[in-house]
Amino acid sequence: PLQLRPPVDLNDRHPFLSTLPVTLLHLLTSS
C-alpha cells in the first residue's frame, strides 16, 4: 500500500517537515 506518512525515524528527526504538509492542507481547506 502507499505510505502516506514518512518513516518513524524521519518523523523523529524532522517533526516540522512531517507536520508542514498537514498544516498547509488545513489552511487550504479552511480558507
Residue pairs with C-beta under 8 A, 6 or more apart in sequence:
5 11
5 18
6 14
6 17
6 18
10 17
10 18
11 18
